[in-house]
Structure formats: C-alpha cells, structure tokens
C-alpha cells in the first residue's frame, strides 16, 4: 500500500515515513523542520505559520512518495 501524507500529520511523523520529505519542505520555505516545534506541529499548522499552501505541499509530497513506490 502506498504511503501518503495529510494535513493533520505531525511533521516528525512525516519524516519517519521518508527523510527525503525534508528537502521538499525546505524548498517550499519551511526551514525549521528539525526544530522542537516540528515535534508537535501538524503540516497544516506549520504551513500556515510560513504562509505556504498546505495543499501544494501535500500534493508534492504525495507525488514524490507515489513515484518512489513506482
């Protein structure tokens, strides 16, 4: 079964799925993904703080995960 992320996932949970999600987040402007807040913030909360469209992030991350599954 393919792995996917959603807006309610904690950032640290997403990184446990695949550490290569980190560069995707960082390219989007989310540079504090390894800070203590990432242990408690959902993707939606972090995106809101950084002014990033959460759906854009979800689509990009899930596309990466689907391509990796091949």
PDB file of N, CA, C, O and CB in Angstrom:
ATOM      1  N   UNK A   1       0.847  -1.188   0.000  1.00  0.00           N
ATOM      2  CA  UNK A   1       0.000   0.000   0.000  1.00  0.00           C
ATOM      3  C   UNK A   1       0.889   1.248   0.000  1.00  0.00           C
ATOM      4  O   UNK A   1       1.872   1.331   0.737  1.00  0.00           O
ATOM      5  CB  UNK A   1      -0.962   0.000   1.231  1.00  0.00           C
ATOM      6  N   UNK A   2       0.526   2.193  -0.828  1.00  0.00           N
ATOM      7  CA  UNK A   2       1.304   3.421  -0.952  1.00  0.00           C
ATOM      8  C   UNK A   2       1.185   4.267   0.310  1.00  0.00           C
ATOM      9  O   UNK A   2       0.117   4.366   0.913  1.00  0.00           O
ATOM     10  CB  UNK A   2       0.847   4.223  -2.172  1.00  0.00           C
ATOM     11  N   UNK A   3       2.281   4.862   0.686  1.00  0.00           N
ATOM     12  CA  UNK A   3       2.291   5.780   1.818  1.00  0.00           C
ATOM     13  C   UNK A   3       1.858   7.146   1.325  1.00  0.00           C
ATOM     14  O   UNK A   3       2.221   7.563   0.225  1.00  0.00           O
ATOM     15  CB  UNK A   3       3.695   5.846   2.488  1.00  0.00           C
ATOM     16  N   UNK A   4       1.078   7.844   2.143  1.00  0.00           N
ATOM     17  CA  UNK A   4       0.660   9.197   1.807  1.00  0.00           C
ATOM     18  C   UNK A   4       0.718  10.054   3.061  1.00  0.00           C
ATOM     19  O   UNK A   4       0.739   9.541   4.180  1.00  0.00           O
ATOM     20  CB  UNK A   4      -0.764   9.209   1.191  1.00  0.00           C
ATOM     21  N   UNK A   5       0.742  11.347   2.860  1.00  0.00           N
ATOM     22  CA  UNK A   5       0.690  12.283   3.980  1.00  0.00           C
ATOM     23  C   UNK A   5      -0.596  13.095   3.872  1.00  0.00           C
ATOM     24  O   UNK A   5      -1.211  13.180   2.808  1.00  0.00           O
ATOM     25  CB  UNK A   5       1.945  13.219   3.996  1.00  0.00           C
ATOM     26  N   UNK A   6      -0.988  13.687   4.995  1.00  0.00           N
ATOM     27  CA  UNK A   6      -2.150  14.563   5.001  1.00  0.00           C
ATOM     28  C   UNK A   6      -1.865  15.751   5.903  1.00  0.00           C
ATOM     29  O   UNK A   6      -0.866  15.766   6.621  1.00  0.00           O
ATOM     30  CB  UNK A   6      -3.421  13.806   5.467  1.00  0.00           C
ATOM     31  N   UNK A   7      -2.737  16.741   5.866  1.00  0.00           N
ATOM     32  CA  UNK A   7      -2.501  17.997   6.578  1.00  0.00           C
ATOM     33  C   UNK A   7      -2.502  17.851   8.090  1.00  0.00           C
ATOM     34  O   UNK A   7      -2.003  18.730   8.792  1.00  0.00           O
ATOM     35  CB  UNK A   7      -3.533  18.997   6.183  1.00  0.00           C
ATOM     36  N   UNK A   8      -3.051  16.764   8.603  1.00  0.00           N
ATOM     37  CA  UNK A   8      -3.134  16.568  10.041  1.00  0.00           C
ATOM     38  C   UNK A   8      -1.940  15.816  10.628  1.00  0.00           C
ATOM     39  O   UNK A   8      -1.871  15.601  11.838  1.00  0.00           O
ATOM     40  CB  UNK A   8      -4.390  15.834  10.368  1.00  0.00           C
ATOM     41  N   UNK A   9      -1.011  15.420   9.777  1.00  0.00           N
ATOM     42  CA  UNK A   9       0.163  14.691  10.259  1.00  0.00           C
ATOM     43  C   UNK A   9       1.159  15.644  10.901  1.00  0.00           C
ATOM     44  O   UNK A   9       1.350  16.771  10.446  1.00  0.00           O
ATOM     45  CB  UNK A   9       0.832  13.921   9.110  1.00  0.00           C
ATOM     46  N   UNK A  10       1.786  15.169  11.963  1.00  0.00           N
ATOM     47  CA  UNK A  10       2.871  15.899  12.617  1.00  0.00           C
ATOM     48  C   UNK A  10       4.101  15.805  11.703  1.00  0.00           C
ATOM     49  O   UNK A  10       4.367  14.756  11.116  1.00  0.00           O
ATOM     50  CB  UNK A  10       3.175  15.317  14.066  1.00  0.00           C
ATOM     51  N   UNK A  11       4.829  16.886  11.593  1.00  0.00           N
ATOM     52  CA  UNK A  11       5.981  16.913  10.685  1.00  0.00           C
ATOM     53  C   UNK A  11       6.964  15.793  11.005  1.00  0.00           C
ATOM     54  O   UNK A  11       7.481  15.149  10.092  1.00  0.00           O
ATOM     55  CB  UNK A  11       6.691  18.270  10.764  1.00  0.00           C
ATOM     56  N   UNK A  12       7.226  15.556  12.269  1.00  0.00           N
ATOM     57  CA  UNK A  12       8.165  14.492  12.633  1.00  0.00           C
ATOM     58  C   UNK A  12       7.659  13.123  12.182  1.00  0.00           C
ATOM     59  O   UNK A  12       8.466  12.253  11.852  1.00  0.00           O
ATOM     60  CB  UNK A  12       8.403  14.488  14.147  1.00  0.00           C
ATOM     61  N   UNK A  13       6.343  12.912  12.160  1.00  0.00           N
ATOM     62  CA  UNK A  13       5.780  11.652  11.656  1.00  0.00           C
ATOM     63  C   UNK A  13       6.048  11.504  10.161  1.00  0.00           C
ATOM     64  O   UNK A  13       6.361  10.417   9.673  1.00  0.00           O
ATOM     65  CB  UNK A  13       4.261  11.587  11.931  1.00  0.00           C
ATOM     66  N   UNK A  14       5.919  12.606   9.456  1.00  0.00           N
ATOM     67  CA  UNK A  14       6.167  12.570   8.018  1.00  0.00           C
ATOM     68  C   UNK A  14       7.618  12.212   7.726  1.00  0.00           C
ATOM     69  O   UNK A  14       7.902  11.454   6.799  1.00  0.00           O
ATOM     70  CB  UNK A  14       5.818  13.917   7.381  1.00  0.00           C
ATOM     71  N   UNK A  15       8.522  12.752   8.508  1.00  0.00           N
ATOM     72  CA  UNK A  15       9.941  12.477   8.294  1.00  0.00           C
ATOM     73  C   UNK A  15      10.283  11.030   8.632  1.00  0.00           C
ATOM     74  O   UNK A  15      11.256  10.485   8.112  1.00  0.00           O
ATOM     75  CB  UNK A  15      10.797  13.425   9.130  1.00  0.00           C
ATOM     76  N   UNK A  16       9.492  10.409   9.499  1.00  0.00           N
ATOM     77  CA  UNK A  16       9.699   8.991   9.792  1.00  0.00           C
ATOM     78  C   UNK A  16       9.269   8.123   8.609  1.00  0.00           C
ATOM     79  O   UNK A  16       9.820   7.042   8.400  1.00  0.00           O
ATOM     80  CB  UNK A  16       8.923   8.587  11.058  1.00  0.00           C
ATOM     81  N   UNK A  17       8.295   8.588   7.842  1.00  0.00           N
ATOM     82  CA  UNK A  17       7.873   7.871   6.643  1.00  0.00           C
ATOM     83  C   UNK A  17       9.012   7.867   5.631  1.00  0.00           C
ATOM     84  O   UNK A  17       9.331   6.834   5.040  1.00  0.00           O
ATOM     85  CB  UNK A  17       6.598   8.510   6.032  1.00  0.00           C
ATOM     86  N   UNK A  18       9.622   9.036   5.438  1.00  0.00           N
ATOM     87  CA  UNK A  18      10.721   9.171   4.478  1.00  0.00           C
ATOM     88  C   UNK A  18      11.471  10.469   4.782  1.00  0.00           C
ATOM     89  O   UNK A  18      10.900  11.557   4.703  1.00  0.00           O
ATOM     90  CB  UNK A  18      10.189   9.161   2.994  1.00  0.00           C
ATOM     91  N   UNK A  19      12.735  10.348   5.126  1.00  0.00           N
ATOM     92  CA  UNK A  19      13.531  11.537   5.458  1.00  0.00           C
ATOM     93  C   UNK A  19      13.710  12.473   4.261  1.00  0.00           C
ATOM     94  O   UNK A  19      14.021  13.651   4.436  1.00  0.00           O
ATOM     95  CB  UNK A  19      14.898  11.115   5.984  1.00  0.00           C
ATOM     96  N   UNK A  20      13.516  11.957   3.056  1.00  0.00           N
ATOM     97  CA  UNK A  20      13.663  12.789   1.857  1.00  0.00           C
ATOM     98  C   UNK A  20      12.513  13.782   1.707  1.00  0.00           C
ATOM     99  O   UNK A  20      12.529  14.607   0.793  1.00  0.00           O
ATOM    100  CB  UNK A  20      13.747  11.909   0.615  1.00  0.00           C
ATOM    101  N   UNK A  21      11.523  13.715   2.586  1.00  0.00           N
ATOM    102  CA  UNK A  21      10.466  14.722   2.609  1.00  0.00           C
ATOM    103  C   UNK A  21      11.046  16.055   3.097  1.00  0.00           C
ATOM    104  O   UNK A  21      10.546  17.119   2.730  1.00  0.00           O
ATOM    105  CB  UNK A  21       9.284  14.266   3.519  1.00  0.00           C
ATOM    106  N   UNK A  22      12.085  16.003   3.912  1.00  0.00           N
ATOM    107  CA  UNK A  22      12.691  17.222   4.468  1.00  0.00           C
ATOM    108  C   UNK A  22      13.104  18.216   3.377  1.00  0.00           C
ATOM    109  O   UNK A  22      12.761  19.393   3.482  1.00  0.00           O
ATOM    110  CB  UNK A  22      13.908  16.858   5.316  1.00  0.00           C
ATOM    111  N   UNK A  23      13.825  17.792   2.337  1.00  0.00           N
ATOM    112  CA  UNK A  23      14.196  18.759   1.295  1.00  0.00           C
ATOM    113  C   UNK A  23      12.991  19.351   0.564  1.00  0.00           C
ATOM    114  O   UNK A  23      13.032  20.504   0.135  1.00  0.00           O
ATOM    115  CB  UNK A  23      15.112  18.097   0.292  1.00  0.00           C
ATOM    116  N   UNK A  24      11.932  18.579   0.421  1.00  0.00           N
ATOM    117  CA  UNK A  24      10.716  19.085  -0.225  1.00  0.00           C
ATOM    118  C   UNK A  24      10.149  20.234   0.608  1.00  0.00           C
ATOM    119  O   UNK A  24       9.783  21.280   0.071  1.00  0.00           O
ATOM    120  CB  UNK A  24       9.653  17.947  -0.395  1.00  0.00           C
ATOM    121  N   UNK A  25      10.081  20.030   1.912  1.00  0.00           N
ATOM    122  CA  UNK A  25       9.576  21.072   2.804  1.00  0.00           C
ATOM    123  C   UNK A  25      10.495  22.289   2.790  1.00  0.00           C
ATOM    124  O   UNK A  25      10.028  23.428   2.763  1.00  0.00           O
ATOM    125  CB  UNK A  25       9.436  20.532   4.234  1.00  0.00           C
ATOM    126  N   UNK A  26      11.784  22.044   2.807  1.00  0.00           N
ATOM    127  CA  UNK A  26      12.744  23.145   2.845  1.00  0.00           C
ATOM    128  C   UNK A  26      12.702  23.967   1.552  1.00  0.00           C
ATOM    129  O   UNK A  26      12.811  25.192   1.597  1.00  0.00           O
ATOM    130  CB  UNK A  26      14.160  22.603   3.079  1.00  0.00           C
ATOM    131  N   UNK A  27      12.548  23.309   0.414  1.00  0.00           N
ATOM    132  CA  UNK A  27      12.446  24.047  -0.862  1.00  0.00           C
ATOM    133  C   UNK A  27      11.187  24.909  -0.897  1.00  0.00           C
ATOM    134  O   UNK A  27      11.134  25.903  -1.622  1.00  0.00           O
ATOM    135  CB  UNK A  27      12.443  23.066  -2.058  1.00  0.00           C
ATOM    136  N   UNK A  28      10.192  24.539  -0.132  1.00  0.00           N
ATOM    137  CA  UNK A  28       8.945  25.316  -0.079  1.00  0.00           C
ATOM    138  C   UNK A  28       9.030  26.492   0.876  1.00  0.00           C
ATOM    139  O   UNK A  28       8.103  27.298   0.954  1.00  0.00           O
ATOM    140  CB  UNK A  28       7.795  24.424   0.327  1.00  0.00           C
ATOM    141  N   UNK A  29      10.142  26.599   1.609  1.00  0.00           N
ATOM    142  CA  UNK A  29      10.325  27.708   2.535  1.00  0.00           C
ATOM    143  C   UNK A  29      10.180  27.341   3.992  1.00  0.00           C
ATOM    144  O   UNK A  29      10.226  28.213   4.860  1.00  0.00           O
ATOM    145  CB  UNK A  29       9.368  28.769   2.219  1.00  0.00           C
ATOM    146  N   UNK A  30      10.007  26.071   4.270  1.00  0.00           N
ATOM    147  CA  UNK A  30       9.857  25.608   5.640  1.00  0.00           C
ATOM    148  C   UNK A  30      11.228  25.109   6.127  1.00  0.00           C
ATOM    149  O   UNK A  30      11.556  23.930   5.989  1.00  0.00           O
ATOM    150  CB  UNK A  30       8.764  24.478   5.741  1.00  0.00           C
ATOM    151  N   UNK A  31      12.009  26.017   6.692  1.00  0.00           N
ATOM    152  CA  UNK A  31      13.394  25.695   7.052  1.00  0.00           C
ATOM    153  C   UNK A  31      13.579  25.226   8.485  1.00  0.00           C
ATOM    154  O   UNK A  31      14.691  24.865   8.872  1.00  0.00           O
ATOM    155  CB  UNK A  31      14.251  26.884   6.825  1.00  0.00           C
ATOM    156  N   UNK A  32      12.536  25.222   9.266  1.00  0.00           N
ATOM    157  CA  UNK A  32      12.688  24.865  10.682  1.00  0.00           C
ATOM    158  C   UNK A  32      12.096  23.492  10.990  1.00  0.00           C
ATOM    159  O   UNK A  32      11.571  23.271  12.082  1.00  0.00           O
ATOM    160  CB  UNK A  32      12.024  25.921  11.564  1.00  0.00           C
ATOM    161  N   UNK A  33      12.179  22.575  10.039  1.00  0.00           N
ATOM    162  CA  UNK A  33      11.522  21.282  10.223  1.00  0.00           C
ATOM    163  C   UNK A  33      12.169  20.410  11.286  1.00  0.00           C
ATOM    164  O   UNK A  33      11.552  19.452  11.752  1.00  0.00           O
ATOM    165  CB  UNK A  33      11.507  20.543   8.932  1.00  0.00           C
ATOM    166  N   UNK A  34      13.376  20.717  11.672  1.00  0.00           N
ATOM    167  CA  UNK A  34      14.038  19.927  12.706  1.00  0.00           C
ATOM    168  C   UNK A  34      14.012  20.620  14.070  1.00  0.00           C
ATOM    169  O   UNK A  34      14.609  20.135  15.030  1.00  0.00           O
ATOM    170  CB  UNK A  34      15.475  19.644  12.302  1.00  0.00           C
ATOM    171  N   UNK A  35      13.317  21.754  14.148  1.00  0.00           N
ATOM    172  CA  UNK A  35      13.230  22.463  15.426  1.00  0.00           C
ATOM    173  C   UNK A  35      12.226  21.748  16.346  1.00  0.00           C
ATOM    174  O   UNK A  35      11.434  20.935  15.870  1.00  0.00           O
ATOM    175  CB  UNK A  35      12.813  23.953  15.205  1.00  0.00           C
ATOM    176  N   UNK A  36      12.249  22.035  17.625  1.00  0.00           N
ATOM    177  CA  UNK A  36      11.336  21.357  18.560  1.00  0.00           C
ATOM    178  C   UNK A  36       9.860  21.501  18.195  1.00  0.00           C
ATOM    179  O   UNK A  36       9.069  20.607  18.499  1.00  0.00           O
ATOM    180  CB  UNK A  36      11.549  21.892  19.948  1.00  0.00           C
ATOM    181  N   UNK A  37       9.478  22.580  17.565  1.00  0.00           N
ATOM    182  CA  UNK A  37       8.074  22.755  17.183  1.00  0.00           C
ATOM    183  C   UNK A  37       7.622  21.678  16.207  1.00  0.00           C
ATOM    184  O   UNK A  37       6.450  21.302  16.204  1.00  0.00           O
ATOM    185  CB  UNK A  37       7.860  24.135  16.567  1.00  0.00           C
ATOM    186  N   UNK A  38       8.522  21.183  15.387  1.00  0.00           N
ATOM    187  CA  UNK A  38       8.178  20.164  14.402  1.00  0.00           C
ATOM    188  C   UNK A  38       7.745  18.866  15.072  1.00  0.00           C
ATOM    189  O   UNK A  38       7.112  18.019  14.442  1.00  0.00           O
ATOM    190  CB  UNK A  38       9.359  19.903  13.479  1.00  0.00           C
ATOM    191  N   UNK A  39       8.080  18.714  16.326  1.00  0.00           N
ATOM    192  CA  UNK A  39       7.669  17.519  17.058  1.00  0.00           C
ATOM    193  C   UNK A  39       6.206  17.586  17.461  1.00  0.00           C
ATOM    194  O   UNK A  39       5.616  16.573  17.837  1.00  0.00           O
ATOM    195  CB  UNK A  39       8.537  17.330  18.291  1.00  0.00           C
ATOM    196  N   UNK A  40       5.613  18.788  17.385  1.00  0.00           N
ATOM    197  CA  UNK A  40       4.238  18.961  17.833  1.00  0.00           C
ATOM    198  C   UNK A  40       3.328  19.604  16.791  1.00  0.00           C
ATOM    199  O   UNK A  40       2.108  19.556  16.946  1.00  0.00           O
ATOM    200  CB  UNK A  40       4.222  19.784  19.075  1.00  0.00           C
ATOM    201  N   UNK A  41       3.875  20.202  15.739  1.00  0.00           N
ATOM    202  CA  UNK A  41       3.075  20.911  14.746  1.00  0.00           C
ATOM    203  C   UNK A  41       2.605  19.990  13.633  1.00  0.00           C
ATOM    204  O   UNK A  41       3.349  19.133  13.159  1.00  0.00           O
ATOM    205  CB  UNK A  41       3.867  22.059  14.160  1.00  0.00           C
ATOM    206  N   UNK A  42       1.351  20.183  13.224  1.00  0.00           N
ATOM    207  CA  UNK A  42       0.873  19.473  12.044  1.00  0.00           C
ATOM    208  C   UNK A  42       1.400  20.189  10.805  1.00  0.00           C
ATOM    209  O   UNK A  42       1.865  21.327  10.875  1.00  0.00           O
ATOM    210  CB  UNK A  42      -0.689  19.390  12.025  1.00  0.00           C
ATOM    211  N   UNK A  43       1.319  19.511   9.691  1.00  0.00           N
ATOM    212  CA  UNK A  43       1.738  20.132   8.441  1.00  0.00           C
ATOM    213  C   UNK A  43       0.901  21.371   8.166  1.00  0.00           C
ATOM    214  O   UNK A  43       1.424  22.389   7.712  1.00  0.00           O
ATOM    215  CB  UNK A  43       1.626  19.138   7.273  1.00  0.00           C
ATOM    216  N   UNK A  44      -0.384  21.291   8.438  1.00  0.00           N
ATOM    217  CA  UNK A  44      -1.268  22.434   8.208  1.00  0.00           C
ATOM    218  C   UNK A  44      -0.872  23.624   9.077  1.00  0.00           C
ATOM    219  O   UNK A  44      -0.853  24.756   8.596  1.00  0.00           O
ATOM    220  CB  UNK A  44      -2.724  22.044   8.485  1.00  0.00           C
ATOM    221  N   UNK A  45      -0.555  23.387  10.345  1.00  0.00           N
ATOM    222  CA  UNK A  45      -0.157  24.472  11.246  1.00  0.00           C
ATOM    223  C   UNK A  45       1.151  25.106  10.788  1.00  0.00           C
ATOM    224  O   UNK A  45       1.276  26.330  10.748  1.00  0.00           O
ATOM    225  CB  UNK A  45      -0.014  23.952  12.687  1.00  0.00           C
ATOM    226  N   UNK A  46       2.116  24.274  10.444  1.00  0.00           N
ATOM    227  CA  UNK A  46       3.410  24.789  10.008  1.00  0.00           C
ATOM    228  C   UNK A  46       3.280  25.563   8.701  1.00  0.00           C
ATOM    229  O   UNK A  46       3.908  26.608   8.531  1.00  0.00           O
ATOM    230  CB  UNK A  46       4.412  23.645   9.844  1.00  0.00           C
ATOM    231  N   UNK A  47       2.477  25.061   7.791  1.00  0.00           N
ATOM    232  CA  UNK A  47       2.278  25.757   6.520  1.00  0.00           C
ATOM    233  C   UNK A  47       1.641  27.124   6.752  1.00  0.00           C
ATOM    234  O   UNK A  47       2.024  28.106   6.118  1.00  0.00           O
ATOM    235  CB  UNK A  47       1.404  24.915   5.572  1.00  0.00           C
ATOM    236  N   UNK A  48       0.674  27.185   7.654  1.00  0.00           N
ATOM    237  CA  UNK A  48       0.006  28.457   7.947  1.00  0.00           C
ATOM    238  C   UNK A  48       0.996  29.473   8.512  1.00  0.00           C
ATOM    239  O   UNK A  48       0.970  30.642   8.128  1.00  0.00           O
ATOM    240  CB  UNK A  48      -1.154  28.243   8.937  1.00  0.00           C
ATOM    241  N   UNK A  49       1.864  29.037   9.416  1.00  0.00           N
ATOM    242  CA  UNK A  49       2.856  29.924  10.019  1.00  0.00           C
ATOM    243  C   UNK A  49       3.794  30.489   8.960  1.00  0.00           C
ATOM    244  O   UNK A  49       4.212  31.644   9.042  1.00  0.00           O
ATOM    245  CB  UNK A  49       3.658  29.180  11.093  1.00  0.00           C
ATOM    246  N   UNK A  50       4.121  29.673   7.972  1.00  0.00           N
ATOM    247  CA  UNK A  50       5.065  30.078   6.938  1.00  0.00           C
ATOM    248  C   UNK A  50       4.391  30.662   5.699  1.00  0.00           C
ATOM    249  O   UNK A  50       5.072  31.022   4.739  1.00  0.00           O
ATOM    250  CB  UNK A  50       5.906  28.905   6.540  1.00  0.00           C
ATOM    251  N   UNK A  51       3.064  30.759   5.710  1.00  0.00           N
ATOM    252  CA  UNK A  51       2.357  31.315   4.566  1.00  0.00           C
ATOM    253  C   UNK A  51       2.433  30.450   3.326  1.00  0.00           C
ATOM    254  O   UNK A  51       2.493  30.962   2.208  1.00  0.00           O
ATOM    255  CB  UNK A  51       2.894  32.660   4.254  1.00  0.00           C
ATOM    256  N   UNK A  52       2.429  29.138   3.518  1.00  0.00           N
ATOM    257  CA  UNK A  52       2.555  28.186   2.414  1.00  0.00           C
ATOM    258  C   UNK A  52       1.222  27.461   2.245  1.00  0.00           C
ATOM    259  O   UNK A  52       0.563  27.130   3.231  1.00  0.00           O
ATOM    260  CB  UNK A  52       3.719  27.167   2.671  1.00  0.00           C
ATOM    261  N   UNK A  53       0.831  27.216   1.010  1.00  0.00           N
ATOM    262  CA  UNK A  53      -0.390  26.478   0.714  1.00  0.00           C
ATOM    263  C   UNK A  53      -0.196  25.009   1.089  1.00  0.00           C
ATOM    264  O   UNK A  53       0.606  24.310   0.470  1.00  0.00           O
ATOM    265  CB  UNK A  53      -0.774  26.620  -0.787  1.00  0.00           C
ATOM    266  N   UNK A  54      -0.923  24.545   2.092  1.00  0.00           N
ATOM    267  CA  UNK A  54      -0.758  23.180   2.584  1.00  0.00           C
ATOM    268  C   UNK A  54      -1.108  22.155   1.511  1.00  0.00           C
ATOM    269  O   UNK A  54      -0.484  21.096   1.444  1.00  0.00           O
ATOM    270  CB  UNK A  54      -1.622  22.955   3.819  1.00  0.00           C
ATOM    271  N   UNK A  55      -2.089  22.454   0.677  1.00  0.00           N
ATOM    272  CA  UNK A  55      -2.457  21.506  -0.380  1.00  0.00           C
ATOM    273  C   UNK A  55      -1.349  21.359  -1.410  1.00  0.00           C
ATOM    274  O   UNK A  55      -1.142  20.269  -1.944  1.00  0.00           O
ATOM    275  CB  UNK A  55      -3.744  21.951  -1.066  1.00  0.00           C
ATOM    276  N   UNK A  56      -0.638  22.438  -1.694  1.00  0.00           N
ATOM    277  CA  UNK A  56       0.508  22.377  -2.597  1.00  0.00           C
ATOM    278  C   UNK A  56       1.570  21.431  -2.028  1.00  0.00           C
ATOM    279  O   UNK A  56       2.133  20.611  -2.754  1.00  0.00           O
ATOM    280  CB  UNK A  56       1.103  23.792  -2.823  1.00  0.00           C
ATOM    281  N   UNK A  57       1.837  21.554  -0.731  1.00  0.00           N
ATOM    282  CA  UNK A  57       2.820  20.677  -0.080  1.00  0.00           C
ATOM    283  C   UNK A  57       2.370  19.221  -0.115  1.00  0.00           C
ATOM    284  O   UNK A  57       3.148  18.333  -0.462  1.00  0.00           O
ATOM    285  CB  UNK A  57       3.051  21.117   1.372  1.00  0.00           C
ATOM    286  N   UNK A  58       1.122  18.982   0.243  1.00  0.00           N
ATOM    287  CA  UNK A  58       0.603  17.615   0.270  1.00  0.00           C
ATOM    288  C   UNK A  58       0.712  16.980  -1.105  1.00  0.00           C
ATOM    289  O   UNK A  58       1.157  15.839  -1.234  1.00  0.00           O
ATOM    290  CB  UNK A  58      -0.856  17.596   0.751  1.00  0.00           C
ATOM    291  N   UNK A  59       0.306  17.715  -2.133  1.00  0.00           N
ATOM    292  CA  UNK A  59       0.373  17.186  -3.493  1.00  0.00           C
ATOM    293  C   UNK A  59       1.799  16.851  -3.896  1.00  0.00           C
ATOM    294  O   UNK A  59       2.048  15.797  -4.481  1.00  0.00           O
ATOM    295  CB  UNK A  59      -0.219  18.181  -4.473  1.00  0.00           C
ATOM    296  N   UNK A  60       2.730  17.734  -3.590  1.00  0.00           N
ATOM    297  CA  UNK A  60       4.118  17.497  -3.932  1.00  0.00           C
ATOM    298  C   UNK A  60       4.727  16.311  -3.199  1.00  0.00           C
ATOM    299  O   UNK A  60       5.431  15.494  -3.794  1.00  0.00           O
ATOM    300  CB  UNK A  60       4.914  18.717  -3.646  1.00  0.00           C
ATOM    301  N   UNK A  61       4.450  16.225  -1.912  1.00  0.00           N
ATOM    302  CA  UNK A  61       4.998  15.127  -1.106  1.00  0.00           C
ATOM    303  C   UNK A  61       4.385  13.800  -1.538  1.00  0.00           C
ATOM    304  O   UNK A  61       5.099  12.809  -1.689  1.00  0.00           O
ATOM    305  CB  UNK A  61       4.741  15.371   0.400  1.00  0.00           C
ATOM    306  N   UNK A  62       3.083  13.774  -1.736  1.00  0.00           N
ATOM    307  CA  UNK A  62       2.445  12.523  -2.140  1.00  0.00           C
ATOM    308  C   UNK A  62       2.858  12.104  -3.539  1.00  0.00           C
ATOM    309  O   UNK A  62       2.952  10.909  -3.818  1.00  0.00           O
ATOM    310  CB  UNK A  62       0.939  12.657  -2.070  1.00  0.00           C
ATOM    311  N   UNK A  63       3.105  13.054  -4.419  1.00  0.00           N
ATOM    312  CA  UNK A  63       3.615  12.724  -5.761  1.00  0.00           C
ATOM    313  C   UNK A  63       4.998  12.090  -5.649  1.00  0.00           C
ATOM    314  O   UNK A  63       5.292  11.110  -6.332  1.00  0.00           O
ATOM    315  CB  UNK A  63       3.676  13.995  -6.662  1.00  0.00           C
ATOM    316  N   UNK A  64       5.845  12.651  -4.785  1.00  0.00           N
ATOM    317  CA  UNK A  64       7.183  12.085  -4.557  1.00  0.00           C
ATOM    318  C   UNK A  64       7.060  10.644  -4.027  1.00  0.00           C
ATOM    319  O   UNK A  64       7.733   9.739  -4.519  1.00  0.00           O
ATOM    320  CB  UNK A  64       7.993  12.972  -3.551  1.00  0.00           C
ATOM    321  N   UNK A  65       6.198  10.441  -3.024  1.00  0.00           N
ATOM    322  CA  UNK A  65       6.055   9.111  -2.428  1.00  0.00           C
ATOM    323  C   UNK A  65       5.504   8.099  -3.439  1.00  0.00           C
ATOM    324  O   UNK A  65       5.943   6.950  -3.473  1.00  0.00           O
ATOM    325  CB  UNK A  65       5.137   9.178  -1.199  1.00  0.00           C
ATOM    326  N   UNK A  66       4.546   8.528  -4.258  1.00  0.00           N
ATOM    327  CA  UNK A  66       3.986   7.631  -5.276  1.00  0.00           C
ATOM    328  C   UNK A  66       5.034   7.256  -6.318  1.00  0.00           C
ATOM    329  O   UNK A  66       5.116   6.102  -6.739  1.00  0.00           O
ATOM    330  CB  UNK A  66       2.779   8.286  -5.960  1.00  0.00           C
ATOM    331  N   UNK A  67       5.836   8.241  -6.733  1.00  0.00           N
ATOM    332  CA  UNK A  67       6.890   7.959  -7.727  1.00  0.00           C
ATOM    333  C   UNK A  67       7.937   7.010  -7.153  1.00  0.00           C
ATOM    334  O   UNK A  67       8.479   6.163  -7.864  1.00  0.00           O
ATOM    335  CB  UNK A  67       7.566   9.270  -8.192  1.00  0.00           C
ATOM    336  N   UNK A  68       8.208   7.158  -5.888  1.00  0.00           N
ATOM    337  CA  UNK A  68       9.202   6.299  -5.248  1.00  0.00           C
ATOM    338  C   UNK A  68       8.708   4.854  -5.186  1.00  0.00           C
ATOM    339  O   UNK A  68       9.487   3.915  -5.350  1.00  0.00           O
ATOM    340  CB  UNK A  68       9.525   6.811  -3.834  1.00  0.00           C
ATOM    341  N   UNK A  69       7.409   4.688  -4.949  1.00  0.00           N
ATOM    342  CA  UNK A  69       6.823   3.355  -4.893  1.00  0.00           C
ATOM    343  C   UNK A  69       6.832   2.715  -6.280  1.00  0.00           C
ATOM    344  O   UNK A  69       6.850   1.492  -6.422  1.00  0.00           O
ATOM    345  CB  UNK A  69       5.387   3.418  -4.337  1.00  0.00           C
ATOM    346  N   UNK A  70       6.820   3.583  -7.303  1.00  0.00           N
ATOM    347  CA  UNK A  70       6.953   3.184  -8.685  1.00  0.00           C
ATOM    348  C   UNK A  70       5.827   2.418  -9.239  1.00  0.00           C
ATOM    349  O   UNK A  70       5.855   2.037 -10.409  1.00  0.00           O
ATOM    350  CB  UNK A  70       8.125   2.423  -8.850  1.00  0.00           C
TER     351      UNK A  70
END
